[in-house]
Amino acid sequence: MFRPIPIDRDRGRPIPMNKSLAPSQALDFLGRAFMAAVFVNALPGKLNDFSGTVGAISSRGVPEPLAGVLLTCAIVVLALGSILFVFGSNTRLGASLLLLFLVPTTLIFHTFPVDAGFVMNLALIGGLILSLTRSTGASVPTFRGLRTKAGIWRD
């Protein structure tokens, strides 16, 4: 039985049929997903108690109107950074966005006095820095290639 070779429409080349997900790629993907889960887990609290979170930010000396703007920006950066960190073709942008949120948050809310969130945030900052300094070009699994290998190709 003749099966047509699937063509990558973006690149105009045949999609390799024998491409499989390497164990290191799977572990890299899982590690990024687990790290991003910490940030995604913080989103519902910020969204459900927006005014309470604005109050907590303004209690640290930030003017209340600015606190609302900063919280809105933080929610966008957390969501977008988490998605790009896990699913983006270049995870460095996602890691950078998450660091953009995490470093000031750690300094403002967990430094004086130092609490358990400080240690957890330091660990997350370390993991994000590691992801920035290593090559991530092929770390995102291509599920299209896996579908092709399994014979589940759809145009």
The 8 nearest C-alpha neighbors of each residue, nearest first, counted from 0:
[[1, 2, 3, 4, 150, 5, 152, 151],
 [0, 2, 3, 4, 5, 150, 152, 16],
 [3, 1, 4, 0, 5, 150, 152, 147],
 [2, 4, 5, 1, 6, 0, 13, 152],
 [3, 5, 6, 2, 13, 14, 16, 15],
 [6, 4, 13, 14, 3, 7, 152, 147],
 [7, 5, 13, 12, 14, 8, 11, 4],
 [6, 8, 11, 12, 9, 10, 14, 13],
 [7, 9, 11, 10, 6, 12, 13, 5],
 [10, 8, 7, 11, 12, 6, 13, 14],
 [9, 11, 12, 7, 8, 6, 13, 14],
 [10, 12, 8, 7, 9, 6, 13, 14],
 [13, 11, 10, 7, 6, 14, 8, 9],
 [14, 12, 6, 5, 7, 15, 4, 11],
 [13, 15, 6, 7, 5, 16, 12, 144],
 [16, 14, 17, 18, 13, 144, 147, 148],
 [15, 17, 148, 18, 147, 14, 144, 145],
 [18, 16, 15, 148, 19, 144, 147, 145],
 [19, 17, 16, 15, 144, 145, 20, 148],
 [20, 18, 145, 21, 17, 144, 148, 16],
 [19, 21, 24, 140, 22, 25, 18, 145],
 [20, 22, 24, 23, 19, 25, 140, 26],
 [21, 23, 25, 24, 26, 20, 27, 19],
 [24, 22, 26, 21, 25, 27, 138, 20],
 [25, 23, 27, 138, 21, 22, 26, 28],
 [24, 26, 22, 28, 23, 27, 29, 21],
 [27, 25, 29, 23, 28, 24, 30, 22],
 [26, 28, 24, 30, 25, 29, 23, 31],
 [27, 29, 25, 31, 26, 30, 24, 32],
 [30, 28, 32, 26, 31, 27, 33, 25],
 [31, 29, 27, 33, 32, 28, 26, 34],
 [30, 32, 34, 28, 29, 33, 85, 35],
 [31, 33, 29, 35, 30, 34, 85, 28],
 [32, 34, 36, 30, 31, 35, 29, 37],
 [35, 33, 31, 36, 32, 37, 30, 123],
 [34, 36, 32, 38, 81, 37, 33, 31],
 [35, 37, 39, 33, 34, 38, 40, 32],
 [38, 36, 40, 35, 39, 34, 41, 33],
 [37, 39, 35, 41, 40, 36, 77, 81],
 [40, 38, 36, 41, 42, 37, 35, 78],
 [39, 41, 37, 38, 42, 36, 43, 44],
 [42, 40, 38, 39, 44, 43, 37, 45],
 [41, 43, 45, 39, 44, 40, 46, 74],
 [44, 42, 46, 45, 47, 41, 40, 39],
 [45, 43, 47, 46, 42, 48, 41, 49],
 [44, 46, 42, 49, 43, 48, 47, 52],
 [45, 47, 43, 49, 44, 48, 42, 74],
 [48, 46, 44, 45, 43, 49, 42, 50],
 [49, 47, 51, 45, 50, 46, 44, 52],
 [48, 50, 52, 46, 45, 51, 47, 53],
 [51, 49, 53, 52, 48, 54, 67, 55],
 [52, 50, 54, 48, 53, 49, 55, 45],
 [51, 53, 55, 49, 54, 50, 48, 56],
 [54, 52, 50, 56, 51, 55, 66, 67],
 [53, 55, 51, 57, 52, 56, 58, 50],
 [56, 54, 52, 58, 53, 57, 51, 59],
 [57, 55, 53, 58, 54, 59, 66, 52],
 [56, 58, 61, 54, 59, 63, 60, 55],
 [59, 57, 55, 56, 60, 54, 61, 53],
 [58, 60, 57, 56, 61, 55, 107, 108],
 [61, 59, 57, 58, 62, 56, 63, 66],
 [60, 62, 57, 59, 66, 63, 56, 65],
 [63, 61, 65, 57, 64, 66, 60, 56],
 [62, 64, 66, 57, 65, 61, 67, 53],
 [65, 63, 66, 67, 62, 68, 61, 53],
 [64, 66, 68, 63, 67, 62, 69, 61],
 [67, 65, 63, 69, 64, 68, 53, 56],
 [68, 66, 70, 65, 64, 69, 53, 71],
 [67, 69, 65, 71, 70, 66, 72, 64],
 [70, 68, 66, 72, 67, 71, 73, 65],
 [69, 71, 73, 67, 72, 68, 66, 74],
 [72, 70, 68, 74, 73, 69, 67, 75],
 [71, 73, 69, 75, 70, 74, 76, 68],
 [74, 72, 70, 76, 71, 75, 77, 69],
 [73, 75, 77, 71, 72, 76, 78, 70],
 [74, 76, 72, 78, 73, 77, 79, 71],
 [75, 77, 73, 79, 74, 80, 78, 96],
 [78, 76, 74, 80, 75, 79, 81, 73],
 [79, 77, 75, 81, 80, 76, 74, 82],
 [78, 80, 82, 76, 81, 77, 75, 83],
 [79, 81, 93, 96, 77, 83, 97, 76],
 [82, 80, 84, 35, 78, 79, 83, 77],
 [81, 83, 79, 85, 84, 80, 86, 78],
 [84, 82, 87, 93, 80, 86, 85, 81],
 [83, 85, 93, 90, 81, 82, 94, 80],
 [84, 86, 82, 83, 31, 32, 87, 81],
 [85, 87, 83, 82, 84, 139, 88, 90],
 [88, 86, 83, 89, 90, 84, 85, 82],
 [87, 89, 139, 90, 86, 136, 137, 83],
 [90, 88, 87, 91, 136, 135, 92, 83],
 [89, 91, 84, 93, 92, 87, 83, 88],
 [92, 90, 94, 131, 93, 89, 95, 130],
 [91, 93, 95, 94, 90, 96, 89, 83],
 [92, 94, 84, 80, 83, 96, 90, 95],
 [95, 93, 91, 97, 92, 96, 127, 84],
 [96, 94, 92, 98, 93, 97, 91, 99],
 [97, 95, 99, 80, 93, 98, 94, 76],
 [96, 98, 94, 100, 99, 80, 95, 101],
 [99, 97, 101, 95, 100, 96, 102, 94],
 [98, 100, 96, 97, 101, 95, 102, 103],
 [101, 99, 97, 98, 102, 103, 73, 104],
 [100, 102, 98, 104, 103, 99, 105, 97],
 [101, 103, 105, 104, 98, 100, 99, 106],
 [104, 102, 106, 105, 101, 107, 100, 99],
 [105, 103, 101, 107, 102, 106, 108, 100],
 [104, 106, 109, 102, 103, 108, 107, 101],
 [105, 107, 103, 110, 104, 108, 109, 102],
 [108, 106, 104, 105, 103, 109, 110, 59],
 [107, 109, 105, 104, 106, 110, 111, 59],
 [110, 108, 117, 105, 113, 114, 106, 111],
 [111, 109, 113, 106, 112, 108, 107, 105],
 [112, 110, 113, 109, 108, 107, 114, 106],
 [111, 113, 110, 114, 109, 108, 117, 115],
 [114, 112, 110, 111, 109, 117, 115, 116],
 [113, 115, 116, 117, 109, 112, 110, 118],
 [116, 114, 117, 118, 119, 113, 109, 120],
 [117, 115, 119, 114, 118, 120, 109, 105],
 [116, 118, 109, 120, 115, 114, 119, 113],
 [119, 117, 121, 120, 115, 116, 122, 114],
 [118, 120, 116, 122, 121, 117, 123, 115],
 [121, 119, 123, 117, 122, 118, 116, 124],
 [122, 120, 124, 118, 119, 123, 125, 117],
 [121, 123, 125, 119, 120, 124, 126, 118],
 [124, 122, 120, 126, 125, 121, 127, 119],
 [123, 125, 121, 127, 122, 126, 120, 128],
 [126, 124, 122, 128, 123, 127, 121, 129],
 [127, 125, 123, 129, 128, 124, 122, 130],
 [126, 128, 130, 124, 129, 125, 94, 123],
 [127, 129, 131, 125, 130, 126, 124, 132],
 [130, 128, 126, 132, 127, 131, 125, 133],
 [129, 131, 127, 128, 132, 133, 126, 91],
 [132, 130, 128, 91, 129, 133, 127, 94],
 [131, 133, 129, 130, 128, 134, 91, 127],
 [134, 132, 130, 131, 135, 129, 128, 91],
 [133, 135, 136, 132, 131, 130, 137, 138],
 [136, 134, 138, 137, 89, 133, 90, 130],
 [135, 137, 138, 134, 89, 88, 139, 90],
 [138, 136, 135, 139, 140, 24, 88, 134],
 [139, 137, 135, 24, 136, 140, 27, 28],
 [138, 140, 137, 88, 141, 28, 86, 24],
 [141, 139, 142, 138, 20, 24, 25, 28],
 [142, 140, 143, 144, 139, 145, 20, 19],
 [141, 143, 145, 144, 140, 146, 147, 20],
 [144, 142, 146, 141, 145, 147, 152, 148],
 [145, 143, 147, 142, 146, 141, 18, 148],
 [144, 146, 142, 148, 147, 143, 19, 149],
 [147, 145, 151, 149, 143, 148, 144, 152],
 [146, 148, 152, 144, 150, 145, 149, 151],
 [147, 149, 16, 145, 150, 146, 17, 144],
 [148, 150, 146, 147, 151, 145, 152, 144],
 [151, 149, 147, 148, 152, 146, 145, 16],
 [152, 150, 146, 149, 147, 153, 148, 145],
 [151, 153, 147, 150, 146, 154, 5, 143],
 [154, 152, 151, 147, 146, 5, 150, 143],
 [153, 152, 5, 6, 8, 7, 151, 143]]
